[in-house]
Amino acid sequence: MVSKFIGVKEFRQNISKYSTEALHKNIRFIILKKNVPILEVNPIDEKKYAYVRLSEELSTSEAQIKNGHFFTQEEVMREFNLL
């Protein structure tokens, strides 16, 4: 991945251009304010993001089950009028 440094004013004025470029050209932008890095813009890999979200949701679900917060299949089916 290539890294490029740009000023905050330039980034603010052209945020759409830089976000598109980051995504399509796999470029990481380091945003500077008075030559000090303040932000980093990275492209997101959709598959990795989906995996991270799924992992978080599964962890939450497992914790809920351990604490006894769950519904049986019969309860769910009754909720949706399937029984």
C-alpha positions in Angstrom: 0.0 0.0 0.0 1.3 3.4 -0.9 1.1 6.3 1.6 0.6 9.9 0.6 0.7 13.0 2.8 -1.8 15.9 2.3 -2.8 19.0 4.2 -6.0 19.1 6.1 -7.3 22.0 4.0 -6.6 20.1 0.7 -8.3 17.0 2.1 -11.3 18.9 3.3 -11.8 20.6 -0.1 -11.4 17.3 -2.0 -12.6 14.6 0.4 -14.7 12.8 -2.2 -11.7 12.6 -4.6 -9.3 11.3 -1.9 -11.8 8.7 -0.6 -12.4 7.4 -4.0 -8.7 7.3 -4.8 -7.9 5.5 -1.5 -10.5 2.8 -2.3 -9.7 2.3 -6.0 -5.9 2.7 -5.9 -5.3 1.2 -2.5 -3.6 4.4 -1.2 -3.4 5.4 2.5 -3.6 9.1 3.1 -2.0 10.8 6.1 -3.7 14.1 6.8 -1.4 16.8 8.2 -2.2 19.9 10.1 0.8 22.2 10.4 3.0 19.3 9.3 1.7 17.1 12.2 -0.3 13.9 11.3 -3.8 14.1 12.6 -5.8 11.6 10.5 -5.3 8.5 8.5 -7.6 7.5 5.6 -7.3 3.8 4.6 -9.4 1.8 2.1 -11.6 -0.8 3.8 -11.4 -4.4 2.6 -15.1 -5.3 2.6 -14.5 -9.0 3.3 -12.3 -8.3 6.3 -14.8 -5.7 7.6 -17.6 -8.2 7.2 -15.6 -10.8 9.1 -14.8 -8.4 11.9 -18.4 -7.4 12.3 -19.6 -11.0 12.2 -17.0 -12.0 14.8 -18.2 -9.1 17.1 -21.8 -10.1 16.7 -21.0 -13.8 17.4 -19.1 -12.8 20.6 -22.0 -10.7 21.7 -24.4 -13.6 21.0 -22.3 -16.1 22.9 -22.2 -13.8 25.9 -26.0 -13.4 25.8 -26.4 -17.1 25.7 -24.1 -17.6 28.7 -26.2 -15.1 30.6 -29.4 -16.9 29.8 -30.7 -14.3 27.4 -32.0 -16.3 24.4 -35.2 -17.5 22.8 -36.1 -21.1 21.9 -37.1 -22.0 18.4 -40.7 -22.4 19.5 -40.8 -18.9 21.0 -39.4 -17.4 17.8 -41.9 -19.3 15.7 -44.8 -18.1 17.9 -43.5 -14.5 17.6 -43.7 -14.7 13.9 -47.0 -16.6 13.9 -45.5 -19.7 12.4 -47.1 -22.0 14.8 
